[in-house]
Amino acid sequence: MSILLKDVNYVYSPDTVYQKHALKDVNLVINDGEFIGIIGHTGSGKSTLVQHLNGLMKATSGDIIFNGQDINAPKYSQVELRQQIGLVFQYPEHQLFEVSVYKDVAFGPKNQKLSEDEIKIRVKEALETVGLDESYYEKSPFELSGGQKRRVAIAGVLAMKPKILILDEPTAGLDPQGRDDILEQIAKLHKEQGITIILVSHSMEDIAKYVGRIIVMNKGGVSYDGIPSEVFQYYKELENMGLSAPKVTYLMNALKEKGYDVSTEVTTVEEAIEELLKILK
């Protein structure tokens, strides 16, 4: 077991007129090697939740246990925690600050007191993983495109070899090709290295295509938690939360209502094609 959350609550600005209960009695188990998608309407608690997982925010009450240890215990090292649980923010420019791509990606490994040779290996591996070659090493990260900045930000976290990678809206503001490139790299990373991935996204199509488990946040609590085909069966309830399901979910349900023998548990275009071919045959 990787991360355990027990009755986690978080209150912004307590005892003031601005008080807001952002997380309410959240109980979750995040297992090693999972690819999890977190969805929810704006203000549902998604970003607040993931920032609790690597100690950037501290719960008002409740416990967060990482590999058997309470991350909020007085002597627990927050530095070591963030080396093992890496978080890539929605806007990568918040994480980029060095004069070159190489130095930016090398920053984390340097803080881990690694040798220069090991740092070079880590930087090379991390940038190759996100699809950037040596021609980018001396470029300023601030002169790159939005998609390239995302890749550098992800590489900077990967260079520390975290056990868990959290990505908060990693494709926000990207064109369709840039979005697909980033997500394919993340999926490849999960498949080849087996690290735990937690993806926060507003795109139901992306969630359905890549993740194996969905956590639905609503008003600070967990409303649904299961595999995509199970969660998207509640598409009408999701709509009441300001969310939706993948377009193929609506298509399959419409065909079912028309009397066609199709599965309404279909969540991806590829699965929908298979169902439609069955009808045509």
Summary of the structure (lengths in Angstrom):
residues: 281
radius of gyration: 20.2
end to end distance: 45.2
largest distance: 65.7
contacts: 885
relative contact order: 0.14
helix: 44%
strand: 21%
